[in-house]
């Protein structure tokens, strides 16, 4: 089982790192499943950004944020949209992708929902998983992953090296 994560050093940094990695792998013809996040809007409009998930590999987009109005401070995650993204990714595991990428193990996953069951399903099928984690959700992620998770440096070369190692180990085992 291969489960790796990158910590998010600042808001949106892991999203960009994972999206760039997904684009490189897709460009090389690597079969992927999962989601990467893109944030738009925000500072220019004087509000927080919109959060969109790009489905891998086809590229459909699902908005997972909801507008709560000016001055609101509640959670903007649209949990129904997030569960819709999970439902869109789940059948892709039957294609035996080389990697399942999840933009973030967030509060929803720490509570046992969201992509958490799908992560377990992928690992059970021998599909490597790579995801982002922020500091506030790290304890919940580590409680879920136990000693199975490997932290990777927040660096494109570290992701490339990890995938090359995992991919060659899978090829050797086959």
matplotlib code that plots the C-alpha trace (Angstrom):
import matplotlib.pyplot as plt

x = [0.0, 1.2, -0.3, 1.6, 0.7, 2.0, 1.4, 0.0, 2.5, 0.2, -3.4, -3.6, 0.0, -0.7, -3.5, -1.1, 1.5, -0.9, -2.6, 0.8, 1.8, -1.5, -0.9, 2.6, 1.4, -1.6, 0.7, 2.9, -0.2, -0.4, -3.9, -5.2, -8.4, -9.3, -9.6, -7.4, -8.6, -8.5, -9.4, -10.7, -11.9, -11.3, -9.1, -10.1, -13.7, -13.0, -14.2, -12.9, -12.3, -14.5, -13.3, -13.6, -12.6, -11.3, -12.1, -9.2, -8.6, -11.4, -11.4, -15.0, -15.4, -17.5, -17.8, -17.6, -17.9, -21.1, -21.7, -22.8, -23.0, -20.9, -19.6, -20.4, -17.8, -19.3, -17.9, -18.3, -17.9, -20.9, -20.9, -23.5, -21.2, -18.2, -20.2, -21.1, -17.4, -16.8, -19.5, -18.0, -14.5, -15.6, -16.4, -12.9, -11.3, -12.6, -10.2, -7.2, -5.6, -1.9, -2.7, -5.7, -5.1, -7.2, -6.8, -7.2, -7.9, -10.1, -12.4, -15.1, -12.7, -11.4, -15.0, -15.3, -17.1, -16.1, -13.2, -12.2, -14.1, -12.8, -9.2, -9.6, -11.2, -8.3, -5.7, -7.5, -7.3, -3.5, -4.0, -1.5, -3.0, -1.5, -3.3, -2.8, -3.3, -3.3, -2.1, -5.5, -6.5, -3.2, -4.1, -7.3, -5.4, -2.7, -5.4, -6.9, -3.7, -1.7, 1.9, 0.9, 1.3, 4.5, 5.0, 6.6, 8.4, 6.4, 8.4, 7.6, 10.8, 9.7, 6.4, 8.1, 10.6, 7.8, 5.7, 8.7, 9.5, 5.9, 5.4, 8.6, 7.7, 4.3, 5.8, 8.3, 5.5, 3.4]
y = [0.0, 3.4, 6.5, 9.8, 13.3, 16.8, 19.5, 22.7, 25.4, 28.2, 28.6, 27.1, 26.0, 22.3, 22.7, 24.2, 21.6, 18.7, 20.2, 20.7, 17.1, 15.8, 17.7, 16.3, 12.8, 13.1, 14.7, 11.5, 9.3, 8.1, 6.9, 8.9, 9.2, 11.8, 15.5, 18.6, 22.0, 25.4, 28.5, 31.6, 35.1, 36.2, 39.1, 41.2, 41.0, 41.5, 38.0, 34.5, 32.5, 30.0, 26.4, 24.2, 20.5, 19.3, 15.7, 13.5, 12.4, 13.9, 17.4, 18.1, 20.8, 20.7, 23.8, 22.8, 26.2, 28.1, 31.8, 32.6, 36.3, 39.3, 39.1, 35.5, 33.4, 29.9, 26.9, 27.6, 23.9, 22.6, 19.1, 17.9, 19.0, 17.3, 14.1, 14.5, 14.7, 11.5, 9.8, 10.9, 9.6, 6.3, 4.3, 5.4, 3.0, 0.1, 1.4, 0.5, 4.0, 4.2, 6.8, 8.3, 12.0, 13.8, 17.6, 17.5, 15.3, 17.9, 18.2, 16.2, 13.3, 13.5, 13.0, 9.9, 11.3, 12.8, 11.0, 9.0, 5.8, 6.1, 6.5, 3.2, 1.5, 2.5, 1.4, -2.0, -2.4, -1.6, 1.8, 4.3, 7.5, 11.0, 13.9, 17.2, 17.9, 21.1, 21.5, 21.6, 18.3, 16.5, 14.8, 13.4, 12.2, 10.5, 8.9, 7.5, 6.5, 5.3, 4.4, 3.8, 7.5, 8.9, 12.7, 14.1, 17.4, 20.2, 20.0, 18.8, 16.7, 14.9, 13.9, 12.8, 10.6, 9.1, 8.2, 6.7, 4.6, 3.5, 2.8, 0.7, -1.2, -2.0, -3.1, -5.4, -7.0, -7.7]
z = [0.0, -0.9, 0.7, 0.6, 1.5, 1.2, 3.9, 2.7, 3.7, 2.8, 1.5, -2.0, -2.3, -2.2, -4.7, -7.2, -6.5, -6.9, -10.0, -11.7, -10.9, -12.3, -15.5, -15.9, -15.3, -17.7, -20.3, -20.0, -20.5, -16.9, -16.1, -13.1, -11.0, -8.5, -8.1, -8.0, -6.7, -8.3, -6.5, -8.3, -7.4, -3.8, -3.1, -6.1, -5.1, -1.4, -0.4, -0.1, -3.2, -5.0, -4.8, -7.8, -8.2, -11.6, -12.1, -13.2, -15.9, -18.1, -16.6, -15.7, -12.9, -9.8, -7.6, -3.9, -2.4, -1.7, -1.3, 2.2, 1.7, 2.8, 6.3, 6.8, 8.7, 8.4, 6.5, 2.8, 1.7, -0.2, 1.2, -1.3, -4.2, -2.5, -2.2, -5.9, -6.7, -4.7, -6.7, -10.0, -9.0, -7.5, -10.7, -12.1, -9.6, -11.8, -14.5, -12.2, -12.4, -11.6, -8.9, -7.0, -6.3, -3.8, -3.4, 0.4, 3.4, 5.0, 8.0, 6.1, 5.6, 9.2, 10.3, 8.1, 5.1, 1.8, 0.0, 3.1, 2.1, -1.5, -0.2, 1.7, -1.3, -3.5, -1.0, -0.6, -4.4, -4.4, -6.0, -4.7, -3.2, -3.0, -1.2, 0.4, 4.1, 6.1, 9.6, 11.2, 9.6, 10.1, 13.4, 11.9, 8.8, 10.9, 13.0, 9.8, 8.1, 11.1, 10.0, 6.4, 5.3, 4.0, 4.1, 0.9, 0.6, -0.9, -4.1, -7.6, -7.7, -4.5, -6.0, -9.2, -7.3, -5.1, -8.1, -9.9, -6.9, -6.4, -10.1, -10.4, -7.2, -8.7, -11.9, -10.1, -8.0, -11.1]

ax = plt.figure().add_subplot(projection="3d")
ax.plot(x, y, z, "-o")
ax.set_aspect("equal")
plt.show()
